[in-house]
Amino acid sequence: AVAILFMFDLTRKSTLNSIKEWYRQGRGFNKTAIPILVGTKYDHFVNFPIQDQEEISNQARRFAKAMRASLIFSSTSHSINVQKIFKIVLSKAFDLKCTIPEIENVGEPLLLYQSV
């Protein structure tokens, strides 16, 4: 595999906590794959109180940094950042310039890939 998408449910913090073990297992099988951390169900997450959004977003940022992974919040039901996940994977896999604007603000669907 060229990339591994580590996916968690933004509405269930326990799934983010499970990422540590998934990452360890994934890296055990493939040390060279590009890691991408994807938070799903952004369409529900955006309705959470802002302090809950901040807490989960900050924890996801810390995990992504430790994993040296891009961080993308997405929603398949609302087509938020779904195509961008694959564009970022392709740009990283083939060392192509990616011009997708990053999104860093809590309350918006995070899209962080340049500093990885």
N, CA, C and O atoms as a DFTB+ gen file, in Angstrom:
464 C
 N C O
     1  1       0.839      -1.193       0.000
     2  2       0.000       0.000       0.000
     3  2       0.877       1.248       0.000
     4  3       1.900       1.307       0.682
     5  1       0.466       2.216      -0.760
     6  2       1.180       3.489      -0.817
     7  2       0.773       4.378       0.351
     8  3       1.584       5.151       0.861
     9  1      -0.486       4.266       0.775
    10  2      -1.001       5.098       1.868
    11  2      -1.909       4.256       2.761
    12  3      -2.504       3.268       2.331
    13  1      -1.993       4.685       4.019
    14  2      -2.937       4.080       4.955
    15  2      -3.813       5.199       5.498
    16  3      -3.314       6.177       6.055
    17  1      -5.127       5.047       5.330
    18  2      -6.074       6.003       5.889
    19  2      -6.495       5.502       7.261
    20  3      -7.141       4.461       7.379
    21  1      -6.129       6.240       8.291
    22  2      -6.535       5.921       9.659
    23  2      -7.777       6.749       9.941
    24  3      -7.690       7.966      10.106
    25  1      -8.930       6.098       9.998
    26  2     -10.197       6.814      10.084
    27  2     -10.805       6.682      11.469
    28  3     -10.760       5.622      12.094
    29  1     -11.379       7.793      11.934
    30  2     -12.071       7.789      13.219
    31  2     -13.338       8.619      13.097
    32  3     -13.456       9.480      12.225
    33  1     -14.277       8.348      13.982
    34  2     -15.576       9.016      14.011
    35  2     -15.457      10.257      14.901
    36  3     -15.231      10.140      16.105
    37  1     -15.608      11.430      14.313
    38  2     -15.497      12.678      15.077
    39  2     -16.527      12.782      16.193
    40  3     -16.326      13.531      17.149
    41  1     -17.615      12.051      16.088
    42  2     -18.671      12.137      17.104
    43  2     -18.457      11.144      18.245
    44  3     -19.208      11.145      19.220
    45  1     -17.432      10.299      18.124
    46  2     -17.131       9.315      19.172
    47  2     -15.647       9.386      19.503
    48  3     -14.820       8.793      18.810
    49  1     -15.316      10.110      20.559
    50  2     -13.917      10.343      20.925
    51  2     -13.145       9.041      21.131
    52  3     -11.940       8.990      20.885
    53  1     -13.822       8.004      21.575
    54  2     -13.147       6.721      21.815
    55  2     -12.494       6.187      20.541
    56  3     -11.472       5.505      20.615
    57  1     -13.067       6.486      19.375
    58  2     -12.476       6.001      18.132
    59  2     -11.166       6.721      17.837
    60  3     -10.259       6.135      17.246
    61  1     -11.057       7.972      18.238
    62  2      -9.792       8.693      18.086
    63  2      -8.744       8.088      19.014
    64  3      -7.585       7.940      18.627
    65  1      -9.138       7.742      20.221
    66  2      -8.199       7.122      21.153
    67  2      -7.700       5.774      20.641
    68  3      -6.593       5.356      20.982
    69  1      -8.494       5.098      19.836
    70  2      -8.097       3.802      19.271
    71  2      -7.045       3.935      18.173
    72  3      -6.412       2.949      17.795
    73  1      -6.858       5.135      17.667
    74  2      -5.912       5.363      16.573
    75  2      -4.500       4.922      16.957
    76  3      -3.774       4.397      16.113
    77  1      -4.103       5.122      18.197
    78  2      -2.742       4.740      18.617
    79  2      -2.453       3.283      18.286
    80  3      -1.412       2.963      17.712
    81  1      -3.373       2.408      18.647
    82  2      -3.175       0.978      18.394
    83  2      -3.266       0.663      16.900
    84  3      -2.484      -0.140      16.392
    85  1      -4.199       1.278      16.200
    86  2      -4.322       1.047      14.759
    87  2      -3.047       1.486      14.042
    88  3      -2.573       0.818      13.124
    89  1      -2.502       2.620      14.478
    90  2      -1.273       3.123      13.862
    91  2      -0.128       2.137      14.101
    92  3       0.624       1.821      13.180
    93  1       0.001       1.656      15.330
    94  2       1.063       0.705      15.667
    95  2       0.935      -0.546      14.791
    96  3       1.924      -1.027      14.237
    97  1      -0.263      -1.056      14.673
    98  2      -0.479      -2.253      13.854
    99  2      -0.209      -1.983      12.376
   100  3       0.442      -2.782      11.702
   101  1      -0.706      -0.867      11.880
   102  2      -0.494      -0.518      10.476
   103  2       0.971      -0.361      10.142
   104  3       1.434      -0.829       9.102
   105  1       1.697       0.293      11.020
   106  2       3.130       0.486      10.808
   107  2       3.889      -0.833      10.908
   108  3       4.936      -1.000      10.283
   109  1       3.364      -1.762      11.686
   110  2       3.979      -3.079      11.770
   111  2       3.932      -3.814      10.437
   112  3       4.843      -4.576      10.111
   113  1       2.883      -3.588       9.677
   114  2       2.726      -4.231       8.374
   115  2       3.380      -3.445       7.245
   116  3       3.848      -4.032       6.269
   117  1       3.415      -2.124       7.371
   118  2       3.920      -1.295       6.276
   119  2       4.534      -0.022       6.850
   120  3       3.824       0.893       7.265
   121  1       5.856       0.020       6.866
   122  2       6.563       1.160       7.461
   123  2       6.697       2.351       6.513
   124  3       7.025       3.453       6.951
   125  1       6.449       2.143       5.225
   126  2       6.677       3.218       4.255
   127  2       5.401       3.896       3.757
   128  3       5.475       4.929       3.092
   129  1       4.244       3.335       4.068
   130  2       2.984       3.918       3.582
   131  2       2.776       5.319       4.155
   132  3       3.139       5.592       5.299
   133  1       2.201       6.179       3.366
   134  2       1.887       7.549       3.778
   135  2       0.685       7.497       4.721
   136  3      -0.379       7.015       4.333
   137  1       0.840       7.991       5.964
   138  2      -0.302       7.974       6.885
   139  2      -1.196       9.199       6.689
   140  3      -0.706      10.320       6.556
   141  1      -2.492       8.977       6.672
   142  2      -3.480      10.048       6.583
   143  2      -4.489       9.808       7.705
   144  3      -5.084       8.733       7.787
   145  1      -4.683      10.803       8.565
   146  2      -5.650      10.699       9.658
   147  2      -6.935      11.397       9.217
   148  3      -6.936      12.597       8.941
   149  1      -8.024      10.638       9.153
   150  2      -9.288      11.155       8.628
   151  2     -10.370      11.081       9.698
   152  3     -10.696      10.002      10.192
   153  1     -10.920      12.235      10.047
   154  2     -12.067      12.295      10.945
   155  2     -13.340      12.295      10.118
   156  3     -13.516      13.147       9.247
   157  1     -14.228      11.346      10.383
   158  2     -15.462      11.216       9.604
   159  2     -16.652      11.822      10.352
   160  3     -16.551      12.167      11.530
   161  1     -17.756      11.943       9.660
   162  2     -19.019      12.480      10.197
   163  2     -18.893      13.948      10.627
   164  3     -19.472      14.366      11.630
   165  1     -18.127      14.716       9.850
   166  2     -17.977      16.137      10.162
   167  2     -19.332      16.841      10.191
   168  3     -19.520      17.776      10.970
   169  1     -20.274      16.409       9.360
   170  2     -21.594      17.047       9.303
   171  2     -22.318      16.975      10.647
   172  3     -23.127      17.852      10.949
   173  1     -22.049      15.962      11.452
   174  2     -22.625      15.875      12.801
   175  2     -21.750      16.612      13.812
   176  3     -22.249      17.294      14.707
   177  1     -20.445      16.462      13.653
   178  2     -19.471      17.068      14.564
   179  2     -19.606      18.590      14.624
   180  3     -19.425      19.183      15.687
   181  1     -19.919      19.220      13.503
   182  2     -20.005      20.679      13.438
   183  2     -21.117      21.219      14.337
   184  3     -21.115      22.403      14.672
   185  1     -22.056      20.376      14.725
   186  2     -23.139      20.800      15.618
   187  2     -22.801      20.630      17.097
   188  3     -23.604      20.996      17.956
   189  1     -21.632      20.084      17.405
   190  2     -21.194      19.943      18.796
   191  2     -20.887      21.324      19.370
   192  3     -20.597      22.250      18.614
   193  1     -20.946      21.479      20.706
   194  2     -20.507      22.740      21.325
   195  2     -19.056      23.034      20.936
   196  3     -18.251      22.115      20.788
   197  1     -18.731      24.305      20.772
   198  2     -17.407      24.697      20.280
   199  2     -16.285      24.166      21.168
   200  3     -15.219      23.814      20.663
   201  1     -16.506      24.101      22.489
   202  2     -15.443      23.593      23.363
   203  2     -15.178      22.109      23.109
   204  3     -14.035      21.666      23.216
   205  1     -16.199      21.342      22.779
   206  2     -16.004      19.932      22.426
   207  2     -15.275      19.813      21.084
   208  3     -14.403      18.960      20.917
   209  1     -15.639      20.672      20.136
   210  2     -14.950      20.679      18.842
   211  2     -13.472      21.008      19.026
   212  3     -12.610      20.391      18.399
   213  1     -13.183      21.981      19.889
   214  2     -11.789      22.363      20.140
   215  2     -11.009      21.210      20.751
   216  3      -9.888      20.924      20.328
   217  1     -11.589      20.551      21.736
   218  2     -10.903      19.452      22.418
   219  2     -10.571      18.315      21.446
   220  3      -9.437      17.837      21.407
   221  1     -11.547      17.895      20.678
   222  2     -11.334      16.790      19.741
   223  2     -10.392      17.213      18.612
   224  3      -9.532      16.434      18.200
   225  1     -10.547      18.433      18.112
   226  2      -9.669      18.927      17.045
   227  2      -8.226      19.002      17.517
   228  3      -7.314      18.610      16.789
   229  1      -8.013      19.498      18.722
   230  2      -6.651      19.601      19.253
   231  2      -6.034      18.227      19.475
   232  3      -4.853      18.025      19.193
   233  1      -6.816      17.288      19.976
   234  2      -6.295      15.935      20.166
   235  2      -5.956      15.308      18.810
   236  3      -4.925      14.650      18.674
   237  1      -6.806      15.505      17.823
   238  2      -6.542      14.966      16.484
   239  2      -5.278      15.587      15.896
   240  3      -4.496      14.893      15.246
   241  1      -5.068      16.874      16.114
   242  2      -3.838      17.535      15.639
   243  2      -2.608      16.917      16.293
   244  3      -1.601      16.671      15.629
   245  1      -2.695      16.666      17.611
   246  2      -1.556      16.057      18.319
   247  2      -1.253      14.665      17.760
   248  3      -0.095      14.316      17.535
   249  1      -2.293      13.889      17.542
   250  2      -2.102      12.546      16.995
   251  2      -1.480      12.631      15.599
   252  3      -0.529      11.909      15.297
   253  1      -2.011      13.503      14.758
   254  2      -1.492      13.643      13.393
   255  2      -0.021      14.043      13.418
   256  3       0.778      13.535      12.632
   257  1       0.330      14.947      14.313
   258  2       1.728      15.381      14.414
   259  2       2.621      14.214      14.817
   260  3       3.682      14.009      14.228
   261  1       2.195      13.447      15.821
   262  2       2.981      12.297      16.281
   263  2       3.118      11.241      15.181
   264  3       4.143      10.566      15.084
   265  1       2.092      11.108      14.364
   266  2       2.082      10.125      13.279
   267  2       2.781      10.651      12.022
   268  3       3.042       9.893      11.088
   269  1       3.078      11.939      12.004
   270  2       3.564      12.614      10.792
   271  2       2.560      12.404       9.655
   272  3       2.913      12.069       8.525
   273  1       1.297      12.618      10.013
   274  2       0.196      12.359       9.080
   275  2      -0.552      13.638       8.733
   276  3      -0.619      14.566       9.539
   277  1      -1.105      13.680       7.544
   278  2      -2.055      14.731       7.196
   279  2      -3.305      14.511       8.035
   280  3      -3.598      13.386       8.440
   281  1      -4.041      15.588       8.296
   282  2      -5.277      15.504       9.076
   283  2      -6.404      16.107       8.250
   284  3      -6.326      17.255       7.813
   285  1      -7.454      15.315       8.042
   286  2      -8.567      15.761       7.215
   287  2      -9.876      15.382       7.898
   288  3     -10.091      14.220       8.241
   289  1     -10.751      16.373       8.093
   290  2     -12.099      16.108       8.594
   291  2     -13.011      16.011       7.377
   292  3     -12.930      16.836       6.468
   293  1     -13.878      15.003       7.361
   294  2     -14.692      14.769       6.169
   295  2     -16.120      14.360       6.516
   296  3     -16.438      14.008       7.652
   297  1     -16.955      14.420       5.501
   298  2     -18.328      13.920       5.595
   299  2     -18.697      13.355       4.234
   300  3     -18.746      14.085       3.244
   301  1     -18.955      12.066       4.184
   302  2     -19.361      11.485       2.901
   303  2     -20.774      11.909       2.533
   304  3     -21.068      12.129       1.358
   305  1     -21.651      12.027       3.525
   306  2     -23.044      12.368       3.217
   307  2     -23.200      13.794       2.698
   308  3     -24.172      14.102       2.008
   309  1     -22.239      14.671       3.031
   310  2     -22.283      16.053       2.554
   311  2     -21.125      16.368       1.596
   312  3     -20.893      17.530       1.261
   313  1     -20.415      15.351       1.166
   314  2     -19.286      15.495       0.224
   315  2     -18.273      16.540       0.682
   316  3     -17.824      17.364      -0.114
   317  1     -17.915      16.507       1.956
   318  2     -16.937      17.452       2.501
   319  2     -15.567      16.777       2.536
   320  3     -15.364      15.804       3.263
   321  1     -14.645      17.293       1.758
   322  2     -13.240      16.872       1.714
   323  2     -13.014      15.438       1.236
   324  3     -11.900      14.930       1.366
   325  1     -14.010      14.780       0.699
   326  2     -13.837      13.387       0.280
   327  2     -12.864      13.297      -0.900
   328  3     -11.896      12.539      -0.841
   329  1     -13.105      14.048      -1.951
   330  2     -12.198      14.020      -3.102
   331  2     -10.817      14.540      -2.729
   332  3      -9.810      14.087      -3.272
   333  1     -10.771      15.489      -1.804
   334  2      -9.488      16.079      -1.404
   335  2      -8.588      15.062      -0.712
   336  3      -7.365      15.147      -0.819
   337  1      -9.178      14.103      -0.005
   338  2      -8.371      13.045       0.622
   339  2      -7.540      12.354      -0.453
   340  3      -6.336      12.160      -0.285
   341  1      -8.175      11.990      -1.540
   342  2      -7.495      11.242      -2.591
   343  2      -6.519      12.115      -3.373
   344  3      -5.471      11.635      -3.804
   345  1      -6.846      13.375      -3.559
   346  2      -5.912      14.288      -4.224
   347  2      -4.644      14.451      -3.391
   348  3      -3.540      14.486      -3.935
   349  1      -4.802      14.549      -2.078
   350  2      -3.643      14.698      -1.194
   351  2      -2.807      13.418      -1.198
   352  3      -1.579      13.484      -1.247
   353  1      -3.454      12.269      -1.146
   354  2      -2.718      10.998      -1.210
   355  2      -1.914      10.930      -2.507
   356  3      -0.731      10.592      -2.485
   357  1      -2.544      11.247      -3.629
   358  2      -1.843      11.196      -4.916
   359  2      -0.685      12.183      -4.972
   360  3       0.391      11.853      -5.472
   361  1      -0.900      13.391      -4.462
   362  2       0.175      14.386      -4.505
   363  2       1.363      13.937      -3.661
   364  3       2.512      14.150      -4.049
   365  1       1.099      13.322      -2.519
   366  2       2.186      12.838      -1.667
   367  2       2.854      11.599      -2.264
   368  3       4.077      11.468      -2.211
   369  1       2.069      10.704      -2.822
   370  2       2.612       9.464      -3.380
   371  2       3.524       9.725      -4.572
   372  3       4.531       9.041      -4.755
   373  1       3.168      10.716      -5.378
   374  2       3.933      10.994      -6.587
   375  2       4.734      12.289      -6.501
   376  3       5.242      12.787      -7.506
   377  1       4.839      12.824      -5.290
   378  2       5.611      14.043      -5.041
   379  2       5.196      15.177      -5.987
   380  3       6.035      15.824      -6.614
   381  1       3.892      15.395      -6.069
   382  2       3.332      16.454      -6.902
   383  2       2.940      17.641      -6.038
   384  3       2.626      17.481      -4.858
   385  1       2.957      18.820      -6.620
   386  2       2.519      20.002      -5.886
   387  2       1.004      19.938      -5.690
   388  3       0.251      19.678      -6.628
   389  1       0.583      20.179      -4.463
   390  2      -0.843      20.177      -4.143
   391  2      -1.252      21.613      -3.824
   392  3      -0.651      22.257      -2.965
   393  1      -2.262      22.105      -4.507
   394  2      -2.665      23.506      -4.336
   395  2      -3.961      23.652      -3.545
   396  3      -4.549      24.733      -3.511
   397  1      -4.402      22.587      -2.919
   398  2      -5.627      22.652      -2.111
   399  2      -5.350      23.529      -0.892
   400  3      -4.390      23.275      -0.163
   401  1      -6.165      24.548      -0.657
   402  2      -5.933      25.407       0.515
   403  2      -6.141      24.630       1.818
   404  3      -7.094      23.864       1.961
   405  1      -5.229      24.851       2.754
   406  2      -5.383      24.220       4.064
   407  2      -6.467      24.944       4.858
   408  3      -6.705      26.137       4.667
   409  1      -7.114      24.205       5.746
   410  2      -8.125      24.768       6.644
   411  2      -7.677      24.443       8.057
   412  3      -7.537      23.272       8.410
   413  1      -7.450      25.474       8.872
   414  2      -6.882      25.284      10.203
   415  2      -7.811      25.671      11.341
   416  3      -7.505      25.393      12.500
   417  1      -8.937      26.305      11.041
   418  2      -9.787      26.869      12.086
   419  2     -10.769      25.855      12.654
   420  3     -11.455      25.151      11.913
   421  1     -10.824      25.793      13.987
   422  2     -11.825      24.959      14.651
   423  2     -13.200      25.488      14.249
   424  3     -13.407      26.699      14.172
   425  1     -14.125      24.587      13.998
   426  2     -15.450      24.971      13.519
   427  2     -15.573      24.832      12.015
   428  3     -16.661      24.959      11.453
   429  1     -14.433      24.566      11.360
   430  2     -14.403      24.306       9.926
   431  2     -13.827      22.906       9.726
   432  3     -13.175      22.379      10.627
   433  1     -14.056      22.291       8.555
   434  2     -13.512      20.943       8.331
   435  2     -11.996      20.991       8.118
   436  3     -11.519      21.338       7.037
   437  1     -11.258      20.640       9.154
   438  2      -9.802      20.739       9.108
   439  2      -9.235      20.005       7.900
   440  3      -9.703      18.931       7.521
   441  1      -8.214      20.619       7.307
   442  2      -7.524      20.049       6.155
   443  2      -6.072      20.493       6.267
   444  3      -5.709      21.580       5.818
   445  1      -5.246      19.647       6.868
   446  2      -3.855      19.988       7.152
   447  2      -2.944      18.936       6.530
   448  3      -3.007      17.760       6.887
   449  1      -2.101      19.364       5.603
   450  2      -1.235      18.387       4.942
   451  2       0.148      18.927       4.600
   452  3       1.056      18.137       4.343
   453  1       0.339      20.239       4.588
   454  2       1.591      20.801       4.101
   455  2       2.758      20.643       5.065
   456  3       3.895      20.461       4.630
   457  1       2.498      20.709       6.345
   458  2       3.599      20.678       7.310
   459  2       4.028      19.255       7.661
   460  3       4.869      19.058       8.539
   461  1       3.460      18.278       6.988
   462  2       3.774      16.873       7.288
   463  2       4.979      16.434       6.492
   464  3       5.406      15.285       6.601
